[in-house]
Amino acid sequence: MWPALTAPSMPGKPHDDYAVSAEFYDILQAPKDALTVHRLYSHDVARAHVGVLDVGAGTGCVTVMSVVESRVDVHAVEPARAMRAPLMTRLASLPVALRERVTVHPQMLAEARLTAVADIAVCHNTIACMTPQSRRTLWPALAQALVPGGSLLLQLPPARLPDKETARAFPEQRVGRHEYGGRMVMSADHGRIRTRFEYWVKGREGVLRRHTETFWMWPALRAEIIADLTTCGFVPRPGQVDSSVLSMHLG
């Protein structure tokens, strides 16, 4: 449920997370994620008249959907260098008229200091991987980046720790003579959720490579997130998009 591949790096850490996962994300997860992104956000994005802000852009599922579905400028915030590489490659494949409307910001949103650039902000697969302290830094930066009356669509983190270790396999995908596969394993660990990604590449002779990368997630209840955002001027919008997405309005 929570790939945890588009979250910004934590304060004080180099922006070089996802060095392992960046190779595997697009082939194993992006096609399904693109469908989810379109279902959850395209209706609001299509109505944007100022701009769209994609926080934790990753390899660009929300960014590309936004530039295709809207007629406004899109700001893609992605501090992780490993994820910006496929993001830029994806943007380079777009027609010039589309990619000219996309600006990529290679830092945290608070560091980018964007002011009133958008009336729609999307945080997809981002908040779960941010520490409570990092979230508190993000909320006012979101309020600053949105125009008054702007909307925030935020995919919620898990509400609680998992009761037991769970694993979810990704369907294997063939590229030439190789099969790419992987799985995500989640478990509770001292108040956090350990999310371990295991990847492999198989050839005719068997497994050629194995890689792992671990991310951490911090659970939070919907009410907690709403309370924090309220202090920055946000109020809940009527009619939520999906049970996994929080929709807020900047008063």
N, C-alpha and C positions, 0 to 999 in steps of 0.2 A: 504493500500500500504506500509506503513512504520510501521512494528511491533515495532521497537525501542527496541528490547530485547537483542541485542548483543553488545551494545555500552559500552565502558569502563567507569568506574566511573570518576567523575570530580575530578581534583586536589584538595586536601584538604579534600575530603570526604572519609569516610571509604569505602573499597571495598566490600560493602554488599548490593548493589542495587539488585533489582529483587527478593527479598525475597518472594514476593507474586507470581509474574509471573512465576518463575521457575517451580512451581508445574504444571502449565497449558500449558506451551509452547509446549512441545513435543506432548501432546495429541491433542491440538487444531491447531497448526500451523506447526510443523516440517515436516509432510509428504508433504505438498504443497511446503514448503520452500526448501526441499531437491530436488524436481524436478526443481525448479527455479535455484538453485545453480548449478546443473549439467548442465543445459542448458547454463548458463552464463559463467561458468568458466572451465568446464572439458576439453575443447579443449586446452586451454593454460596450465593448470595444467599437462596434460598428456605429454607435451613437456618439462617440467622442468628437468634440468640436475644437478642442484646444490641443491636446496631445495625449499620448499613452505612455505610461511609465512601467517598465518591466523590471522588477527588483529581483535579482538573482536569476539573470537571464539564461545561465547555463549555455547549452549549445543552440538555443534560439527557438524553441517551439512556440513560446508565447510571442516573442519578438516578430517572427515571420507571420504568424497568424494576425498579429495586430497591424502590421504594415499592409497586409493584403486586404483585411476587412475594413480598414479605416482610410481616411483621406488626410490624416494629420501626421505630425512628426511623432516619432517613437524614440524613447530614451531607454536603452538597454544597459542596466547596471550589472556588471559582472567582474568582480575583483580577482577571480581565480584565472591565472594565465592559461592553465591547461584547458579550461572550458572556453576561454575566449578564442582559442585557435579554431575549433570547429564552428564556433559562432561566426567568426569572420569569414570562414570558408563558405558557410551557408549563405551569408549575406552577399558574398562575391558572386554567387550563382544567380542572384536575383537580377531582374532588369534594372538598368541604371536608374530609371525613374522611381523605382521602389526603394532601392537601397540609399538613395540620396535623402530619404526622409528618416533614416535611422542613424542615431548617434550612440556609439558605444562608450560607456564610462568605465574605465578600468580600476575602480576603487569602490569602497563602501559608499552607500548613499549619503551618509552624513559627511563623508569626505568630498563627495562630488558637489555639495552645496547647491543643489538645484532649487530654484525658486519659481513657483507658479508656472511650471512647464507642462502640466497635464491636468486633465479633468477626470482621467481614469488611471488608477494605479493597480497593478496586479502583482501579488506575491504568491507565486506558485512553487510548491516544493521548496520553500525557503525558511519559513519561520521555525519549523520543527528543529532545524539544526543550529539555531541560534540560542546562545545562553540567555537566561533571563536579563542579564545586564546588557547584552547586545540588543535585545529586543527593546529595552527601554531607551536605547540610543536611536533605534530605528524609528520609533513612533513620531517624535517631533520632526525628524527629517522627512518623513512621509507627508506630514501636515504642511511643511514648508514647500515641498515640491508640488503639491496640489493647489489648484485655484479654489477659492471659496465655493462651496457647493459640489466639489469634486467627489468622486466615489472611489472607495478602496475595496478591492476583492482580494481576500486573504485566505489561502488554504490553511485550515487549522492544523496545529500539531496534534499528535495523539493525546487523548484526554488523560490517559493513565499508563502506568507501566504494564508490560505484558505479564501474564501470570506464569507463562512458561516459554521456553525457547520455541520460536516458530521459524519455518523456512519457506521461501517461495522461489520456485525455479522459473527462469525465463526461457521461453521457447528457443531452441537452438536455431541458428541462422547460418546458411551456407554462403560463403564468399569464395568463389573459385573451388579449389580442392580442399578447403578447410571449413570446419564447422565451429562456430563461435557459440559458447554457452555460458551460463552463469546462474547463480542463485543469491538471494538475499536472506541472511539469517539475523533475526532480531531476538534480543534477550535483555532482561533488566539487570542493571549494574549500578548499585549505590545511588538510586534516585534518577539515573539516566537510562536511556535505551541505547544499548550497543547494537549498531547496525553494521554487520560484516558482509561485504560483497566478495564472492568467490567467482573467479572467471577462469575459463579454460578455452584452449584452442586445440581441436583435434584434426589429425590428418589420417591418411590410410593406415599408417603404422601405429595409431593410437594418440594419446595426449601429447601434444608438442610443447605446450606451455601452460602454466598455472600462475595466477596472480590473485592477490587479496588486497582489499583496502577497507579500513574501518572508519565509520563515522559515528558521531554521538548525537542523540536527540534528547530534548528536554520536554517532557509532557506538560500540558497546561489545559485547564478547563476553558470552555468557550467564555464563561462568565468572567474569568480572570483576564482574558485578552480584551474583552469588551471594556472592562473597568479601566485597564491601562490606556486604551485608545481614547476613552472618554475624557481623560485628563488632558489630552492634546486637542480636544475640540471635535472629536468624531462622535457620531450618534448612529445607532443601528438603522439600516434601511429596511422598510417593510418589504416582505416577500423575499426571503433568502433564496439564492440561486440553487444551493445544494446543501445538504447537511454537513458536508465537509468544508464548505466555503463560508466565511464570514463576510457579509456585505455591510460596509459602513459608509457614512456620508459626512463630509467635512462641513460643519455648520458655519 
